[in-house]
Amino acid sequence: MKQVFGVGIILILVGCQDMPLENEAADTVIKSPTNENLRLVGGYRSTDDDCQLTGETSFTVNFLDDAADLVSCPTGSDAAESLVDMYAAREVAQTGGYTVYSIPRR
């Protein structure tokens, strides 16, 4: 009887074993914004700013202005929200997870 009881306990414990972390992590997909249409030059307000000064590409050429900076931020980010609050930033486009803003220099 002890052997049957022992085997039963082992089977219960094996059945309760957690799934390995590797399988759980493999099911998680994290999508980062892509910048295929953008030439991100560097942080706009600081070097580690998520909002980046944006250079000329075939996508951005129509949004460039000599009296404004073109800045791209991850769409919906706190950095984008604070950029709009701090400056008179005007949204001009969205692409690949980024929102592109024009910010007057004067």
N, C-alpha and C positions, 0 to 999 in steps of 0.2 A: 504494500500500500504506500510506503514511503517513497518507493521508486516512481510510482505513478504520480504522486503528489509533486515530487521534485521535477519530473519531466513537464508537468502542467505549468509549474511556476516558470520554468525556462521558456516554454512556448509563449507564455503571456508576456514575459519581459522582452523577448525578441520581437513580438508583434507591436510593442509600445515604443520601440526604438525610433528616435527622430530621424528624419531624412537628412542626408548629408548636406552641409552648407553649399557644396559645389553645385548640386542640382538646383537648389533654390536660387543661387546667384545666376545660373545659366538661364533661368526663366525671366530675369529682370533685364529690361532693355532701357537704357538711359540715352535719350536723344539730346545731343548738344546742338546749339545753333550752328549752321554751316555758313561760310562766307564766300561761296563760290562766285557770287556776283560783286563782291565788295573787296576793296583793297584797304584793309584795316591798318592804319599807320601807327597808332599808339594811343594810350589812354588820353582822354580829352581833358579832364580836370586834374588828373594825377596819373602817374605811370601805371598804377594798378586799377584804374577806373574801368568798369565793364563797358562804359560808353567810349567808343573809339573814334578818333579823327579818321575820316574816310577819304581816300584818294580817288583819282579818276580811273574809271573802268568804262566799258561800253554800256554798262547798266546805269552808272551814276553820272555820266557826262551831261545829261539834260538837267540835272539837279544842282550842278556846281554854279557858284556865283562868286564874283570877286569881292563882294561885300558881306559874305557869310561863310561860316564853316559848315561843312557837311559832317555829321556825326551819326554813328550807328550804334544802337544799344540792343541787347537781347530783348525781344518783344515781351512786354508784360513785366519786365524786371523792375525792382525797386530803383535801380540806377536810371532806368528810362523815366520813371515817374519823377524822380528828383531833378533830372535834367530839364524836363518840361516846367517844373515848379521854379527852378533857379533862373532859367533863361527864357527868352521869348522863342522857344524852340517850336518850329512848325513841322509836322510830319509830312514827308514828301513821298515815301514809298515803304514797302515791306518786302523782304526777300529772305529766304533761308533761315527763318527764326530771328531775324533782325528787323527793327524798325529804323528807318533812316530819317534824320531830322536836319533841317536847315536852321542855323543859329546866326542871326545878324551880328556882325562885329561892331557895328556903330550904334 
